[in-house]
């Protein structure tokens, strides 16, 4: 992966810097020996050389800290890559078809189910326009839908006839969502694809986005900072509140790997991490869903897939954050992620509706608490952030 190449380059630069510093030490020692042998200047110059040697020692300490930070970053990236691989497996084995296209509808990625539904090998799907699978009489309708899609910020439903490669038609239900970059420009479109040709209307209604997971299940309440129990055969659905998902390094340092917000699911069943902990960041309300129930109910599986997809997208975002080389860039990207996941529009900008400690920020950005404090103060001085009366961060609107 590209992330691994970046890590190798960084470590090579640190090694070269360390070698140059060691060579400098040898030159200072040699120079000191030569000066001592000269009685005329032996009482003045050696002090300067001693101070230079002290500065060299500080350089060695800085190099050691760089090695430690590089190692911590590698460990964090490895954890996030494992998490990403787990969600990628869930994506491939999902019971529904899943496609990713550019804003013009050209296919960039597809899972096995989508390839099977369209009767095309995955490798031949890439690069093809979605409209080529739409029934001829509905293509103008599809073009209009696609051109207007970026105007909506919420998921959209589309029911349309699709044609397989062999000419067979089927009725399809599409759940469509647009993702945007930091400038608010449409980046790509995600399509959840279901064949509803033989489905009954009642089952179709169950698969829609307004499906209630809490209507016939008990709601479990946990207080702020309370540890939430995890069962490998159970998923938690977040009905209200925000849950912090974390793991531990071998050094017992906490690593933030996710934030489960309302409408999202989480659980130890969805991760391969040996150490996995869920902590309530606010008072939360959760609904327990059995894995056996999910396996036995295609309708429930269909309804849960977009929720699992949310966690997959968030894991990708955390992986990108850990791969950025500058701490300032990691912090900026993390604040943007918090804005997307928990942001609330206010007069001054966007308020982040979760209060994380500076230690949480440091764990997410692979740095120290002191560095986070300094960078947040810098952002405040620059007018890019502020704090409300309850100490929630507000990302300011900057013209």
C-alpha positions in Angstrom: 0.0 0.0 0.0 1.1 3.6 -0.5 0.9 4.2 3.2 3.7 1.6 3.8 5.9 3.3 1.2 5.5 6.6 3.0 6.5 5.1 6.3 9.7 3.6 4.7 10.7 6.9 3.2 10.2 8.7 6.6 12.3 6.2 8.5 15.0 6.4 5.8 15.2 10.1 6.3 15.4 9.7 10.1 18.2 7.1 9.6 20.2 9.5 7.3 19.8 12.3 9.8 21.0 10.1 12.7 24.0 9.1 10.6 24.9 12.7 9.9 24.6 13.5 13.6 26.9 10.6 14.6 29.4 11.8 12.1 29.2 15.3 13.5 29.9 13.8 17.0 33.0 12.2 15.8 34.2 15.4 14.2 33.5 17.4 17.4 35.4 14.8 19.5 38.4 14.9 17.1 38.4 18.7 17.1 38.2 18.8 20.9 41.3 16.4 21.1 43.2 18.7 18.7 42.4 21.8 20.6 43.4 20.4 24.0 46.8 19.7 22.5 47.2 23.4 21.8 48.0 25.1 25.2 47.6 28.7 23.8 43.8 28.3 23.3 43.1 25.3 25.5 41.3 27.5 28.1 38.8 29.2 25.8 37.8 27.1 22.8 37.1 23.8 24.6 34.2 25.4 26.4 32.5 26.2 23.1 33.2 22.6 21.9 31.6 21.3 25.1 28.5 23.4 24.5 28.4 22.1 20.9 28.6 18.6 22.2 25.7 19.3 24.5 23.7 20.5 21.6 24.6 17.3 19.7 23.2 15.3 22.6 19.9 17.1 22.4 19.8 16.3 18.7 20.2 12.6 19.6 17.3 12.9 22.0 15.2 14.5 19.3 16.1 11.7 16.9 15.1 9.1 19.4 11.7 10.8 19.8 11.3 10.8 16.0 11.9 7.1 16.0 9.3 6.5 18.7 6.7 8.7 16.9 7.4 6.9 13.7 7.0 3.5 15.4 3.7 4.7 17.0 2.4 5.9 13.6 3.3 2.5 12.0 1.4 0.6 14.8 -1.7 2.9 14.4 -1.7 2.5 10.6 -1.4 -1.3 11.0 -4.4 -1.3 13.4 -6.5 0.8 11.1 -5.5 -1.3 8.0 -6.7 -4.4 9.9 -10.0 -2.6 10.6 -10.3 -1.5 7.0 -9.7 -5.1 5.7 -12.5 -6.3 8.0 -15.0 -3.8 6.6 -13.8 -4.5 3.1 -14.6 -8.2 3.6 -18.1 -7.2 4.9 -18.5 -5.0 1.8 -17.6 -7.8 -0.6 -19.8 -10.4 1.1 -22.8 -8.1 1.5 -26.1 -9.5 0.4 -26.9 -6.4 -1.7 -25.1 -5.0 -4.6 -22.8 -2.0 -4.0 -21.3 0.4 -6.5 -19.2 3.6 -6.3 -19.2 6.0 -9.3 -17.8 9.4 -10.1 -20.3 12.4 -10.1 -21.1 11.6 -13.8 -22.1 8.0 -13.0 -19.0 6.2 -14.2 -18.3 3.0 -12.1 -15.2 3.1 -10.0 -15.8 0.2 -7.6 -18.3 -2.7 -7.3 -18.8 -5.7 -5.0 -19.4 -9.3 -6.0 -23.2 -9.0 -5.5 -23.4 -6.0 -7.9 -21.4 -7.9 -10.6 -23.7 -10.9 -10.2 -26.9 -8.8 -10.4 -25.7 -7.1 -13.6 -24.2 -10.4 -14.9 -20.8 -8.8 -15.6 -17.4 -9.7 -14.2 -16.2 -7.1 -11.7 -13.2 -6.1 -13.8 -15.4 -5.3 -16.8 -17.7 -3.1 -14.7 -14.9 -0.6 -13.9 -15.1 2.4 -16.2 -18.6 1.7 -17.5 -21.3 4.3 -17.1 -24.2 3.3 -14.9 -26.7 4.5 -17.6 -25.6 1.7 -19.9 -27.4 -0.8 -17.6 -30.6 1.4 -17.4 -33.6 0.4 -19.6 -33.7 2.5 -22.7 -37.1 4.1 -22.0 -35.9 5.2 -18.5 -32.5 6.7 -19.4 -33.7 10.3 -19.7 -35.3 9.9 -16.3 -32.0 8.5 -15.0 -30.0 11.4 -16.5 -32.3 14.0 -14.8 -32.0 12.2 -11.5 -28.2 12.1 -11.8 -28.0 15.8 -12.7 -30.1 16.8 -9.7 -28.5 14.4 -7.2 -25.8 16.7 -5.9 -28.5 19.2 -4.7 -29.5 16.8 -2.0 -27.5 16.2 1.2 -29.6 13.1 2.3 -29.7 9.6 0.8 -32.1 9.3 -2.1 -34.3 6.3 -3.2 -34.5 5.4 -6.9 -36.7 2.7 -8.4 -35.8 1.9 -12.0 -35.5 -1.0 -14.5 -32.0 -2.3 -15.1 -30.8 -4.6 -17.9 -28.2 -7.4 -17.4 -25.5 -8.1 -19.9 -27.4 -11.0 -21.3 -30.4 -8.7 -22.0 -32.6 -9.8 -19.0 -34.4 -7.0 -17.2 -35.1 -6.7 -13.5 -36.7 -4.1 -11.3 -34.1 -2.4 -9.0 -34.3 -0.4 -5.8 -31.3 2.0 -5.4 -30.3 3.8 -2.3 -28.1 6.6 -3.5 -25.7 8.9 -1.5 -23.3 11.6 -2.6 -20.0 12.2 -0.8 -18.4 15.7 -0.9 -14.8 17.0 -0.5 -13.8 19.7 2.0 -14.8 22.4 -0.5 -18.3 21.0 -0.8 -17.8 19.6 -4.3 -19.4 16.3 -5.2 -16.6 13.6 -5.0 -18.4 10.4 -5.7 -21.7 8.6 -5.6 -22.5 5.4 -3.7 -25.2 3.1 -4.9 -26.9 0.3 -2.9 -28.5 -2.0 -5.4 -31.4 -4.5 -4.7 -33.4 -6.7 -7.1 -37.0 -6.2 -6.1 -38.6 -8.0 -9.0 -40.3 -10.7 -6.9 -40.4 -8.8 -3.7 -43.7 -8.0 -1.9 -44.5 -4.3 -1.2 -44.4 -5.0 2.6 -40.8 -6.3 2.4 -39.8 -3.3 0.2 -41.2 -0.9 2.8 -39.1 -2.7 5.5 -35.9 -2.0 3.5 -36.5 1.8 3.3 -34.4 4.2 5.3 -37.2 5.0 7.8 -37.1 1.4 9.1 -37.2 1.6 12.9 -34.7 -0.7 14.8 -36.1 0.3 18.2 -39.8 -0.3 17.6 -39.8 -3.9 18.8 -36.6 -4.1 20.7 -35.7 -2.8 24.2 -33.5 0.3 24.4 -30.4 0.1 26.7 -29.2 3.4 28.3 -25.6 4.1 29.3 -24.3 7.2 31.1 -21.5 9.5 29.9 -18.0 7.8 30.3 -19.6 4.4 31.0 -18.0 1.4 29.4 -20.4 -0.4 27.1 -20.3 -4.2 27.2 -19.5 -6.0 24.0 -20.8 -9.4 22.9 -19.2 -11.1 19.8 -22.7 -12.3 18.8 -24.4 -8.9 19.1 -24.4 -5.6 17.3 -25.3 -2.3 18.9 -27.4 0.2 17.0 -26.9 3.8 18.2 -30.4 5.3 18.7 -29.1 8.4 20.6 -25.7 9.8 21.7 -22.1 9.2 20.6 -19.9 6.2 21.4 -16.1 6.2 21.3 -14.5 3.1 19.9 -10.8 2.4 20.8 -8.1 -0.1 21.1 -4.8 -0.4 22.9 -1.2 -0.4 21.7 1.2 -3.0 23.2 2.4 0.0 25.3 -1.1 0.3 26.8 -1.6 3.6 24.9 -5.2 4.1 23.7 -5.9 4.5 20.0 -9.1 6.1 18.8 -10.4 4.0 15.8 -14.0 5.2 15.5 -17.0 7.3 16.7 -20.4 5.6 16.5 -23.0 8.3 16.0 -26.8 8.0 15.8 -27.9 5.6 13.1 -24.6 3.7 13.1 -23.9 0.2 14.3 -20.8 -1.2 16.1 -19.7 -4.3 18.0 -16.8 -6.7 18.5 -18.4 -8.9 15.7 -17.3 -6.2 13.2 -13.6 -6.1 14.1 -10.6 -8.4 14.2 -8.9 -6.3 16.9 -8.1 -8.3 20.0 -8.6 -5.3 22.3 -11.7 -3.3 21.5 -13.6 -1.0 23.8 -16.7 1.2 23.5 -17.1 4.2 25.8 -20.1 6.5 26.0 -19.1 10.1 25.2 -22.5 11.3 26.2 -25.6 9.7 27.6 -26.5 7.1 25.0 -29.4 4.9 24.0 -28.5 1.7 22.2 -30.5 -1.2 20.7 -29.1 -4.7 20.8 -29.4 -6.8 17.5 -28.5 -10.5 17.5 -26.1 -11.6 14.7 -28.1 -14.8 14.4 -31.2 -12.7 13.7 -29.4 -10.7 11.0 -28.2 -13.9 9.3 -31.8 -15.3 9.4 -33.5 -12.2 8.1 -32.5 -10.9 4.6 -34.7 -7.8 5.2 -32.9 -6.9 8.4 -29.6 -7.5 6.6 -30.6 -5.1 3.8 -31.6 -2.4 6.4 -28.3 -2.8 8.3 -26.0 -2.6 5.3 -26.1 1.2 4.9 -25.3 1.4 8.7 -22.3 -0.9 8.3 -21.3 1.2 5.2 -21.1 4.3 7.5 -18.5 2.5 9.7 -16.5 1.4 6.6 -16.4 5.0 5.3 -15.3 6.3 8.7 -12.6 3.7 9.0 -11.2 4.8 5.6 -11.2 8.4 6.9 -9.2 7.4 10.0 -6.8 5.5 7.8 -6.2 8.6 5.7 -5.7 10.7 8.8 -3.0 8.4 10.2 -1.1 8.4 6.8 -0.7 12.2 6.7 2.8 13.3 7.5 2.2 16.6 9.2 0.5 16.7 12.6 -1.3 19.9 11.6 -2.8 18.2 8.5 -3.9 15.2 10.7 -5.6 17.6 13.1 -7.3 19.5 10.3 -8.6 16.3 8.7 -9.8 15.0 12.0 -11.7 18.2 12.8 -13.3 17.9 9.3 -14.3 14.3 10.0 -15.9 15.4 13.3 -17.7 18.2 11.5 -19.2 15.7 9.0 -20.2 13.1 11.6 -21.5 15.4 14.4 -21.6 18.9 13.0 -24.5 21.3 13.8 -24.9 24.6 12.0 -24.7 27.7 14.2 -24.4 31.4 13.4 -20.6 31.4 13.8 -20.0 28.2 11.7 -20.4 24.5 12.6 -20.4 23.3 16.2 -19.0 19.8 16.9 -21.4 18.0 19.1 -18.9 15.8 20.9 -16.4 16.9 23.5 -13.1 15.0 23.2 -10.2 15.5 25.5 -6.9 16.6 24.2 -5.7 13.1 24.9 -8.4 11.8 22.6 -7.3 14.2 19.9 -3.7 13.1 20.4 -4.6 9.4 20.1 -6.5 10.0 16.9 -3.8 12.2 15.3 -0.8 10.0 16.4 0.9 12.7 18.4 1.2 14.1 22.0 -1.3 15.9 24.1 1.0 18.9 24.4 1.2 19.2 20.6 -2.6 19.1 20.3 -3.0 21.8 22.9 -0.5 24.0 21.1 -2.1 23.4 17.7 -5.6 24.1 19.0 -4.5 27.3 20.6 -2.9 28.3 17.2 -6.2 27.6 15.4 -8.1 29.7 18.0 -5.6 32.6 17.6 -6.0 32.4 13.8 -9.8 32.6 14.2 -10.4 29.2 12.6 -12.0 27.7 15.7 -13.7 29.0 18.9 -15.5 27.6 21.9 -19.0 28.1 23.1 -20.2 28.4 26.7 -20.2 24.6 27.1 -16.7 24.3 25.6 -17.8 22.7 22.4 -15.5 23.5 19.5 -17.0 25.7 16.7 -15.3 25.5 13.3 -15.7 29.1 12.1 -17.0 30.3 8.7 -14.0 31.9 7.1 -14.6 34.0 4.0 
